[in-house]
Amino acid sequence: MKTKRLCALLLSLAMMVCISSNAFAASFIDGTQTPYAVPVAEEDDVANDNSSGAQSLVDDNTVSGSILSRTDRDWYCIEFSEDGWANFWSIGTNCNLDLELYTDEGDSYEADGYQNTANNQTYIEHFSVKAGVKYYIKLSATKYSPYEFRVRFYNT
């Protein structure tokens, strides 16, 4: 009887360790472009911590992620097929995120990020974008914060 209890306890403990060692990352279901969360071990959440590992975005789709600490940075990138303008925004956070926008041409637009402290939404609206230019987005925060992020393109 004690052996069965010990085996059940060890199995439960092993399952808890496997489940609790996961963090949040974002991905898409093939073909539907519907976002879903994929568990990623915290030590593996470094792939998009700099611009060279930026996760590609698809226009008008929401990705979910988490800033794990005040030193964590999440980078995304998107390239538009025609000139126009775009909105960049984060929602569903427990604090205001810092949103910085860069281009592959070296331009920085971090001064264009706005924060709405009433609902913890950070955004850049009506931003003029050019076809063929890759735009990089850097998200950071002063504390742990799950978030949803979205980019929407509009024709001019």
Backbone hydrogen bonds, N-H to C=O, Kabsch-Sander energy under -0.5 kcal/mol:
donor,donor_aa,acceptor,acceptor_aa,energy
5,R,1,M,-1.9
6,L,2,K,-2.5
7,C,3,T,-2.4
8,A,4,K,-2.4
9,L,5,R,-2.6
10,L,6,L,-2.5
11,L,7,C,-2.4
12,S,8,A,-2.4
13,L,9,L,-2.5
14,A,10,L,-2.4
15,M,11,L,-2.1
16,M,12,S,-2.2
17,V,13,L,-2.1
18,C,14,A,-2.0
19,I,15,M,-2.3
20,S,16,M,-2.8
21,S,17,V,-1.0
22,N,19,I,-1.1
23,A,40,V,-2.9
25,A,38,V,-0.7
27,S,36,Y,-1.4
29,I,34,T,-1.7
32,T,29,I,-1.1
33,Q,29,I,-1.5
36,Y,27,S,-1.6
38,V,25,A,-1.5
40,V,23,A,-1.5
42,E,21,S,-0.8
44,D,41,A,-1.7
45,D,42,E,-1.4
46,V,44,D,-0.9
47,A,44,D,-1.0
49,D,46,V,-1.8
53,G,50,N,-1.4
54,A,51,S,-1.4
55,Q,75,W,-2.1
57,L,77,C,-2.7
60,D,151,V,-3.5
61,N,58,V,-1.3
63,V,149,F,-2.5
65,G,147,Y,-2.3
67,I,145,S,-2.9
68,L,66,S,-0.7
72,D,69,S,-1.2
74,D,139,L,-2.4
75,W,48,N,-2.7
75,W,73,R,-0.5
76,Y,137,I,-2.4
77,C,55,Q,-2.0
78,I,135,Y,-2.0
80,F,133,V,-0.7
84,G,129,V,-2.1
85,W,154,Y,-2.4
86,A,127,F,-2.5
87,N,152,R,-2.3
88,F,124,I,-2.8
89,W,150,R,-2.4
90,S,122,T,-2.8
91,I,148,E,-2.6
98,D,140,S,-3.4
99,L,97,L,-0.6
100,E,98,D,-0.5
100,E,138,K,-2.3
102,Y,136,Y,-3.1
103,T,107,D,-1.9
104,D,134,K,-1.9
106,G,103,T,-1.7
109,Y,101,L,-3.3
112,D,109,Y,-2.2
113,G,110,E,-1.4
114,Y,123,Y,-3.1
116,N,121,Q,-3.0
117,T,115,Q,-0.8
119,N,116,N,-1.0
120,N,116,N,-1.0
121,Q,116,N,-1.4
122,T,90,S,-1.0
123,Y,114,Y,-2.5
124,I,88,F,-2.8
127,F,86,A,-2.6
128,S,126,H,-0.5
129,V,84,G,-2.5
132,G,80,F,-2.5
133,V,130,K,-1.3
135,Y,78,I,-3.1
135,Y,133,V,-0.5
136,Y,102,Y,-3.1
137,I,76,Y,-3.0
138,K,100,E,-2.9
139,L,74,D,-2.8
139,L,137,I,-0.5
140,S,98,D,-1.7
145,S,67,I,-2.4
147,Y,65,G,-2.8
148,E,91,I,-2.4
149,F,63,V,-2.7
150,R,89,W,-2.4
151,V,61,N,-0.6
152,R,87,N,-2.3
154,Y,85,W,-3.0
156,T,83,D,-0.6
